Amino acid sequence: MLWAGRMRLGTFGILLMLVHASAGCEFGPFPYSATGIVCRMTKPAALLLNQETAQVIQAAFRNAKFPNITGERSMRLLGQVAYGLTNIQVNDLSIEQSEVELKEDDAIHIAIKNVTAAFKGTLTYGYAGAWFLKLFHSVDFEIQSSIDLQISIKLMCQKYQVAADASDCYLTFHKLTLHLQGDKEPGWLKQLFTDFISFTLKLVLKGEVCNEINFLAQVLANFVHDLAANFVRDEDISIDISLASVPLIKANYLESHHKGLVLYENYSDVFRDSVFSPSLLTESRMLYFWLSEHTLNSLALAAFLDKRLVLTISGEKLQALFEAEDTEAQRKVVQMIFQGTSYNDSVAKVWSLAHPQISLQPEGIVVKSLVAVEVSILPPGEEPLTVLYMEKEITVTIQAAYVEKKLILHPLDSRIEFQVFKCTADPSGNDPSIRNFLQTMISVVGIPEVISRIEPALTSLMNSKGLNLFEIRNPEIITRKGYIIIQLDFSFPNHLLLDFLEKRI
């Protein structure tokens, strides 16, 4: 019996989302010490994702390139009977039930029940005796089948990335019936071929379908890893999501642990003091992300090194900043600073002088940064003139939320300390009206303006990675001392995986 080609059958790979395992990777005696990011998917999420199994199977069968099957058998009086099944296609595929169970510290068990499918194609047969060969008789055939699949997925670590072992796979046949030329009644030809063709087909399906499941499991594992890696990468800044410790497979959840180290040019990130413990996460929501303070701090450093923390404001935006309050005192100070120059001929530049420090506290995300502000006027035909320069240390507490597929950053309070202050309207620096006005403007208008620029930029970045494709319900962003937790319920965009399968199978 010969088997040529490969089937493309995907049944369960969606459950590998956010799950990583460790076997063959060395993590040291303190498993969570280097953990910067954690993903936990609870049983309700696994059950929801398992509902997509039927669509994955149907997509795979629709696109499958079924190989030819050939064989021969000795028959009394007829001699050697040779046969071949060609042009095999599948029609009318249906799945009655698919179940998933998490075996603690063992594997993901998936039971797919009553997969019914009609295989159609051409049967070529002939008789090969001792002195003659007569072949090339062909009839159309249809095979009605009903199959149960039992799959146990064990998860391993290869090069600190997930590798799925689905070789523990069994097929049980409830029905495998051959019909020839559309005739449903037994005939001598059907009686002759049914038994040993059915036996051959069972062996082929058991071997090749399970091999294909194992193959596709690893393909999907790589796909999920690449998808996640792309999500945490933007130009030259990325996050190392390789495994940091042995993952957990519990009866109610799956949990993976990742290094969360920031990668940027020659910057070397090291983290060995994580406060993570599985007890920090609950099981009431479908999906959890845990991020360390170190990871967020490293991202802020990379953004600073990449010169991204620079903001230029001019025209109407600049006018809105300096004229937020229409008072006589405000108008006087603005006139002194800008010396009567139009806002259209002025520009303000804001940038970080040092790496912003991020501290995660129960009240929110505390950002401390040394910031420079420079205001210049551009007299027509003359060189730009700096009329205001100041350096200030700003500490602001921010609460974050995700609402209607948009990131919302809400500043709670802020503290400002001037380090350097130079203004052409007040060379001595003794006029308190200018400094007081600027301090009020920065607190009330400036910080919200900067945050309002960051919100859409981060939302756009996340959407470019496909976050807006998910239906996220009731997301919560919770800060604690040293870490942040994002917890949510969701609906999976099944077309994401199906589109991938369409390209691969």
C-alpha positions as CSV (number, residue, x, y, z in Angstrom):
1,M,0.0,0.0,0.0
2,L,1.3,3.4,-1.0
3,W,0.4,6.8,0.4
4,A,1.4,10.0,-1.4
5,G,1.1,13.6,-0.5
6,R,0.0,15.3,2.7
7,M,-3.5,16.0,4.1
8,R,-4.1,19.4,5.8
9,L,-6.3,18.7,8.8
10,G,-6.5,21.2,11.7
11,T,-8.7,20.4,14.7
12,F,-7.5,22.0,17.8
13,G,-4.6,24.4,17.2
14,I,-6.7,27.4,18.4
15,L,-6.3,26.1,22.0
16,L,-2.6,26.7,21.8
17,M,-3.2,30.4,21.9
18,L,-1.4,31.9,24.9
19,V,-0.1,28.5,26.1
20,H,3.5,27.7,26.3
21,A,5.3,24.7,27.8
22,S,8.7,23.6,29.0
23,A,10.5,20.4,28.4
24,G,14.1,20.4,27.6
25,C,14.7,24.0,28.6
26,E,16.7,25.0,31.7
27,F,15.1,27.6,33.9
28,G,17.1,27.3,37.1
29,P,16.1,26.7,40.7
30,F,13.8,29.8,41.0
31,P,11.2,29.4,38.2
32,Y,9.5,32.8,38.5
33,S,12.4,35.0,39.2
34,A,12.9,36.0,35.5
35,T,9.2,36.4,34.7
36,G,8.3,39.7,33.2
37,I,5.0,38.8,31.4
38,V,2.4,36.1,32.2
39,C,-0.6,34.9,30.3
40,R,-3.4,32.9,32.0
41,M,-6.3,31.5,30.0
42,T,-9.1,30.0,32.1
43,K,-11.4,27.1,31.4
44,P,-14.3,29.3,30.0
45,A,-11.9,30.7,27.4
46,A,-10.7,27.2,26.5
47,L,-14.3,26.1,26.1
48,L,-15.1,29.1,23.9
49,L,-12.1,28.6,21.7
50,N,-13.0,24.9,21.4
51,Q,-16.3,25.9,19.7
52,E,-14.2,27.0,16.7
53,T,-12.9,23.5,16.3
54,A,-15.7,22.6,13.9
55,Q,-14.8,25.5,11.6
56,V,-11.1,24.6,11.6
57,I,-11.9,21.0,10.7
58,Q,-14.2,22.1,7.9
59,A,-11.8,24.6,6.5
60,A,-9.0,22.0,6.5
61,F,-11.0,19.3,4.9
62,R,-12.3,21.7,2.2
63,N,-8.8,22.6,1.2
64,A,-7.2,19.1,1.7
65,K,-5.3,17.6,-1.1
66,F,-6.1,13.9,-0.5
67,P,-3.5,11.5,-1.9
68,N,-4.1,8.4,-4.0
69,I,-4.4,5.1,-2.2
70,T,-3.3,1.9,-3.9
71,G,-3.1,-1.8,-2.8
72,E,-3.5,-5.3,-3.9
73,R,-4.7,-8.6,-2.5
74,S,-4.7,-12.3,-3.5
75,M,-8.2,-13.6,-4.3
76,R,-9.1,-17.2,-5.0
77,L,-9.7,-17.8,-8.7
78,L,-9.1,-14.2,-9.5
79,G,-5.4,-14.2,-8.6
80,Q,-4.0,-10.8,-7.6
81,V,-6.6,-8.1,-7.3
82,A,-5.1,-4.6,-7.6
83,Y,-7.0,-1.4,-6.8
84,G,-6.5,2.3,-6.6
85,L,-8.5,5.2,-5.2
86,T,-7.9,8.5,-7.0
87,N,-9.4,12.0,-7.2
88,I,-10.5,11.7,-3.6
89,Q,-12.6,14.7,-2.3
90,V,-14.7,15.2,0.8
91,N,-18.2,16.5,0.9
92,D,-20.9,17.1,3.5
93,L,-18.6,17.3,6.5
94,S,-20.3,17.7,9.8
95,I,-19.2,17.5,13.5
96,E,-21.7,16.7,16.2
97,Q,-19.6,17.6,19.3
98,S,-16.2,18.7,20.5
99,E,-15.1,18.8,24.1
100,V,-11.9,19.9,25.8
101,E,-10.6,19.0,29.3
102,L,-7.5,20.2,31.1
103,K,-5.6,17.5,32.9
104,E,-3.7,19.0,35.7
105,D,0.1,18.9,35.2
106,D,-0.5,16.6,32.2
107,A,-2.0,17.6,28.9
108,I,-4.9,19.2,27.0
109,H,-7.4,16.5,26.1
110,I,-9.8,17.1,23.2
111,A,-12.6,14.7,22.2
112,I,-14.2,15.3,18.8
113,K,-17.3,13.1,18.4
114,N,-19.2,12.0,15.3
115,V,-17.2,13.6,12.5
116,T,-19.2,12.5,9.5
117,A,-17.9,12.9,6.0
118,A,-18.6,11.6,2.5
119,F,-15.4,10.8,0.5
120,K,-15.9,10.7,-3.3
121,G,-13.6,9.7,-6.0
122,T,-12.7,7.0,-8.6
123,L,-11.9,3.3,-8.0
124,T,-9.7,1.7,-10.5
125,Y,-9.3,-2.1,-10.3
126,G,-8.1,-5.2,-12.2
127,Y,-6.9,-8.8,-11.9
128,A,-3.3,-9.8,-12.2
129,G,-2.9,-13.5,-12.7
130,A,0.2,-15.6,-13.3
131,W,0.1,-15.2,-17.1
132,F,-2.0,-12.1,-17.7
133,L,-2.7,-8.6,-16.5
134,K,-6.0,-7.0,-16.9
135,L,-6.4,-3.5,-15.3
136,F,-8.1,-0.2,-16.1
137,H,-11.6,-0.9,-14.9
138,S,-12.9,2.3,-13.2
139,V,-16.1,3.2,-11.3
140,D,-17.0,6.2,-9.2
141,F,-17.2,5.5,-5.5
142,E,-18.5,7.2,-2.3
143,I,-17.5,6.3,1.2
144,Q,-19.7,7.3,4.1
145,S,-17.7,7.6,7.4
146,S,-18.4,8.4,11.0
147,I,-15.3,8.9,13.2
148,D,-14.4,9.9,16.8
149,L,-11.0,11.6,17.5
150,Q,-9.2,11.6,20.8
151,I,-6.2,13.9,21.1
152,S,-3.9,14.6,24.0
153,I,-1.7,17.6,23.5
154,K,1.6,17.7,25.5
155,L,3.5,20.9,25.4
156,M,7.3,21.1,25.2
157,C,10.0,23.8,25.0
158,Q,12.3,24.0,22.1
159,K,14.8,26.9,22.0
160,Y,12.6,28.5,24.7
161,Q,9.6,28.5,22.4
162,V,6.5,26.3,22.5
163,A,6.5,22.9,20.7
164,A,3.3,20.9,20.7
165,D,3.3,17.1,20.8
166,A,0.0,15.7,19.6
167,S,1.2,12.2,18.7
168,D,-1.1,10.8,21.3
169,C,-4.0,10.6,18.9
170,Y,-6.6,7.9,18.3
171,L,-9.4,7.5,15.7
172,T,-12.4,5.3,16.3
173,F,-14.6,4.4,13.3
174,H,-18.3,3.9,13.9
175,K,-19.0,3.6,10.2
176,L,-17.0,3.3,7.0
177,T,-19.2,2.2,4.1
178,L,-18.3,1.9,0.4
179,H,-20.9,2.7,-2.3
180,L,-20.0,2.1,-6.0
181,Q,-21.5,4.1,-9.0
182,G,-24.1,5.5,-6.7
183,D,-25.6,2.1,-6.1
184,K,-26.5,1.7,-2.4
185,E,-27.4,-2.0,-2.8
186,P,-24.6,-4.7,-2.3
187,G,-23.3,-6.1,-5.5
188,W,-20.5,-8.6,-6.3
189,L,-18.1,-5.7,-7.0
190,K,-18.9,-3.9,-3.8
191,Q,-18.8,-7.1,-1.8
192,L,-15.4,-7.9,-3.3
193,F,-13.7,-4.5,-2.5
194,T,-15.5,-3.3,0.6
195,D,-13.7,-5.3,3.3
196,F,-10.1,-4.8,2.3
197,I,-10.5,-1.2,0.9
198,S,-12.2,-0.3,4.2
199,F,-9.4,-1.9,6.2
200,T,-6.7,-0.1,4.1
201,L,-8.5,3.2,4.4
202,K,-8.8,2.9,8.2
203,L,-5.1,2.3,8.5
204,V,-4.3,5.3,6.3
205,L,-6.6,7.6,8.2
206,K,-5.4,6.5,11.6
207,G,-1.8,7.1,10.6
208,E,-1.9,10.1,8.3
209,V,-4.6,12.1,10.0
210,C,-2.9,11.9,13.4
211,N,0.5,12.7,11.7
212,E,-1.2,15.7,10.1
213,I,-2.7,16.8,13.4
214,N,0.7,16.7,15.0
215,F,2.2,18.6,12.1
216,L,-0.4,21.3,12.1
217,A,-0.2,21.7,15.9
218,Q,3.4,22.8,15.6
219,V,2.6,25.0,12.7
220,L,-0.1,26.7,14.7
221,A,2.1,27.0,17.7
222,N,4.7,28.8,15.6
223,F,2.0,31.0,14.2
224,V,0.7,32.0,17.6
225,H,4.3,32.7,18.8
226,D,5.0,34.9,15.7
227,L,1.7,36.7,16.1
228,A,2.5,37.5,19.8
229,A,6.0,38.5,18.9
230,N,4.8,40.9,16.3
231,F,2.2,42.4,18.7
232,V,5.0,43.4,21.1
233,R,7.3,44.8,18.4
234,D,7.4,48.3,16.9
235,E,10.2,49.2,14.5
236,D,13.5,48.7,16.5
237,I,11.8,48.1,19.9
238,S,10.6,44.6,20.8
239,I,10.0,42.4,23.8
240,D,11.5,39.0,24.3
241,I,8.6,36.6,24.9
242,S,10.6,33.4,25.1
243,L,9.7,31.2,28.0
244,A,10.9,32.1,31.5
245,S,9.7,29.1,33.5
246,V,7.7,25.9,33.4
247,P,4.1,26.7,32.5
248,L,1.1,25.5,34.5
249,I,-1.7,23.2,33.2
250,K,-4.3,23.2,35.9
251,A,-7.9,21.9,35.9
252,N,-9.3,25.4,35.5
253,Y,-6.6,27.3,33.6
254,L,-3.5,27.3,31.4
255,E,-0.7,29.7,32.3
256,S,2.5,30.7,30.5
257,H,5.5,32.7,31.7
258,H,7.7,34.9,29.5
259,K,10.9,36.8,30.0
260,G,9.5,40.2,29.0
261,L,12.9,41.7,28.3
262,V,13.1,44.7,26.1
263,L,15.3,44.4,23.0
264,Y,16.7,47.6,21.5
265,E,19.9,47.9,19.5
266,N,22.8,47.4,21.9
267,Y,20.7,47.8,25.0
268,S,21.1,44.8,27.3
269,D,18.2,44.1,29.6
270,V,18.4,41.8,32.7
271,F,15.7,40.9,35.1
272,R,16.0,38.4,38.0
273,D,13.8,39.9,40.7
274,S,10.2,39.2,39.7
275,V,7.5,39.3,42.3
276,F,5.2,37.1,40.2
277,S,3.3,34.2,41.9
278,P,0.3,32.3,40.4
279,S,-1.7,33.3,43.5
280,L,-1.7,36.9,42.2
281,L,-4.2,35.9,39.5
282,T,-7.7,34.6,39.9
283,E,-10.0,32.4,37.7
284,S,-13.1,34.6,37.4
285,R,-12.3,36.1,34.0
286,M,-11.4,34.4,30.7
287,L,-8.0,36.0,30.1
288,Y,-5.3,37.6,32.2
289,F,-2.1,39.4,31.4
290,W,0.4,40.2,34.2
291,L,3.2,42.7,33.4
292,S,6.1,43.6,35.7
293,E,7.1,47.1,36.5
294,H,10.6,46.2,35.1
295,T,9.1,45.5,31.6
296,L,7.3,48.9,31.5
297,N,10.3,50.7,32.8
298,S,12.5,49.1,30.1
299,L,10.0,50.1,27.4
300,A,10.1,53.7,28.6
301,L,13.9,53.6,28.4
302,A,13.9,52.1,24.9
303,A,11.4,54.8,23.8
304,F,13.7,57.5,25.3
305,L,16.8,56.0,23.6
306,D,14.9,55.9,20.3
307,K,14.2,59.6,20.7
308,R,10.4,59.0,20.6
309,L,9.7,61.2,23.7
310,V,9.6,64.5,21.8
311,L,6.5,66.6,21.1
312,T,6.2,69.7,19.0
313,I,3.2,72.1,19.4
314,S,2.4,75.1,17.2
315,G,-0.5,77.1,15.8
316,E,-3.9,76.5,17.2
317,K,-2.7,73.8,19.6
318,L,-0.2,76.2,21.1
319,Q,-2.8,78.9,21.4
320,A,-5.2,76.5,23.2
321,L,-2.4,75.8,25.7
322,F,-1.6,79.3,26.6
323,E,-5.1,80.7,26.4
324,A,-6.9,78.0,28.4
325,E,-8.0,80.7,30.9
326,D,-9.2,84.0,29.5
327,T,-8.1,86.3,32.3
328,E,-6.3,89.6,32.4
329,A,-3.3,88.1,34.2
330,Q,-3.1,85.3,31.7
331,R,-3.2,87.7,28.8
332,K,-0.5,89.9,30.3
333,V,1.9,86.9,30.8
334,V,1.3,85.6,27.3
335,Q,2.0,89.0,25.9
336,M,5.3,89.2,27.9
337,I,6.4,85.7,26.8
338,F,5.6,85.9,23.1
339,Q,6.3,89.6,22.7
340,G,3.3,90.1,20.5
341,T,4.3,87.3,18.0
342,S,1.5,85.3,16.4
343,Y,1.1,81.7,17.5
344,N,1.4,80.8,13.9
345,D,5.0,82.2,14.1
346,S,5.8,80.4,17.3
347,V,6.6,76.8,18.2
348,A,7.0,74.9,21.5
349,K,9.1,71.8,21.9
350,V,8.7,69.3,24.8
351,W,11.1,66.4,25.3
352,S,12.5,64.1,28.0
353,L,16.0,64.8,29.3
354,A,16.3,61.5,31.0
355,H,14.8,58.1,31.1
356,P,11.3,58.3,32.6
357,Q,10.9,56.2,35.7
358,I,7.7,54.2,36.0
359,S,6.4,53.0,39.4
360,L,3.3,50.7,39.6
361,Q,1.2,51.5,42.7
362,P,-2.3,50.6,43.8
363,E,-3.4,54.2,43.0
364,G,-2.2,53.9,39.4
365,I,0.9,54.2,37.1
366,V,3.3,56.8,38.6
367,V,5.5,58.4,35.9
368,K,8.4,60.6,37.0
369,S,10.3,62.4,34.3
370,L,12.8,65.3,33.8
371,V,11.3,67.3,31.0
372,A,12.5,70.3,29.0
373,V,10.2,72.9,27.4
374,E,11.4,75.4,24.8
375,V,9.3,78.1,23.3
376,S,10.7,79.9,20.2
377,I,9.3,82.7,18.1
378,L,10.0,82.9,14.4
379,P,10.2,86.5,13.3
380,P,9.8,86.8,9.5
381,G,13.2,87.0,7.9
382,E,15.1,86.5,11.2
383,E,16.7,83.6,13.1
384,P,14.4,81.8,15.6
385,L,14.5,83.4,19.0
386,T,14.1,81.3,22.2
387,V,11.9,83.2,24.5
388,L,11.3,80.5,27.2
389,Y,13.3,77.5,28.3
390,M,12.7,75.5,31.4
391,E,13.5,72.1,32.8
392,K,11.2,70.6,35.3
393,E,10.7,67.3,37.1
394,I,7.2,66.1,36.7
395,T,5.5,63.3,38.7
396,V,2.1,62.3,37.5
397,T,-0.2,59.4,38.5
398,I,-2.2,57.9,35.6
399,Q,-5.1,55.4,35.6
400,A,-5.6,53.4,32.4
401,A,-8.7,51.9,30.9
402,Y,-9.7,50.3,27.6
403,V,-13.1,51.5,26.5
404,E,-14.8,50.9,23.1
405,K,-11.5,49.7,21.6
406,K,-9.7,52.8,22.7
407,L,-7.0,53.2,25.4
408,I,-8.0,55.9,27.9
409,L,-5.3,57.5,30.2
410,H,-6.6,59.6,33.0
411,P,-4.2,61.7,35.0
412,L,-5.1,61.9,38.7
413,D,-2.6,64.3,40.1
414,S,0.7,65.8,39.3
415,R,3.7,67.5,41.0
416,I,6.0,69.9,39.3
417,E,9.4,71.1,40.4
418,F,11.3,73.6,38.3
419,Q,15.0,72.8,37.9
420,V,16.0,75.5,35.3
421,F,13.9,78.5,34.3
422,K,15.0,81.1,31.7
423,C,12.6,83.6,30.1
424,T,13.5,86.7,28.1
425,A,10.6,88.6,29.6
426,D,12.0,88.0,33.1
427,P,15.8,87.8,32.9
428,S,16.2,87.9,36.7
429,G,13.6,85.2,37.3
430,N,12.1,87.3,40.1
431,D,8.6,87.8,38.5
432,P,6.4,85.1,40.2
433,S,3.5,85.7,37.9
434,I,5.2,84.0,34.9
435,R,6.3,81.0,36.8
436,N,3.0,80.6,38.6
437,F,1.1,80.9,35.3
438,L,3.3,78.3,33.7
439,Q,3.0,75.9,36.6
440,T,-0.8,76.1,36.4
441,M,-0.8,75.8,32.7
442,I,1.4,72.7,32.7
443,S,-0.7,71.0,35.4
444,V,-4.1,71.9,34.1
445,V,-3.6,71.9,30.3
446,G,-0.1,70.7,29.4
447,I,-0.1,67.3,31.0
448,P,-3.6,66.4,29.7
449,E,-2.5,67.6,26.2
450,V,0.5,65.4,26.2
451,I,-1.6,62.4,27.4
452,S,-4.2,63.2,24.8
453,R,-1.5,62.8,22.1
454,I,-0.3,59.5,23.6
455,E,-3.7,57.9,23.8
456,P,-4.5,57.7,20.1
457,A,-0.9,56.9,19.2
458,L,-0.9,53.8,21.5
459,T,-4.4,52.9,20.4
460,S,-3.4,53.1,16.7
461,L,-0.3,51.0,17.4
462,M,-2.4,48.3,19.1
463,N,-4.9,48.3,16.4
464,S,-2.2,47.9,13.8
465,K,-1.4,44.6,15.5
466,G,-5.0,43.4,15.3
467,L,-6.3,44.1,18.8
468,N,-9.4,45.7,17.4
469,L,-10.3,42.4,15.7
470,F,-11.2,41.0,19.1
471,E,-14.5,41.6,20.8
472,I,-13.2,42.5,24.3
473,R,-15.7,42.6,27.1
474,N,-15.4,44.4,30.5
475,P,-11.6,44.9,30.4
476,E,-10.0,45.9,33.7
477,I,-6.5,47.4,34.2
478,I,-5.5,46.9,37.8
479,T,-2.2,48.3,39.2
480,R,-0.5,46.9,42.3
481,K,2.9,47.6,43.8
482,G,5.4,46.4,41.3
483,Y,3.0,44.9,38.7
484,I,-0.1,45.5,36.6
485,I,-2.9,43.0,35.7
486,I,-5.1,43.2,32.6
487,Q,-8.1,41.0,32.9
488,L,-11.0,40.6,30.4
489,D,-13.5,38.4,28.6
490,F,-13.4,38.1,24.8
491,S,-14.7,36.6,21.6
492,F,-12.0,35.2,19.3
493,P,-12.0,36.5,15.7
494,N,-12.2,33.0,14.1
495,H,-11.4,34.3,10.6
496,L,-7.9,35.1,11.8
497,L,-7.0,31.5,12.2
498,L,-9.1,30.4,9.2
499,D,-7.4,32.8,6.9
500,F,-4.1,31.4,8.2
501,L,-5.2,27.9,7.5
502,E,-6.4,28.8,4.0
503,K,-2.9,29.9,3.2
504,R,-1.1,27.0,4.7
505,I,-3.3,24.0,3.8
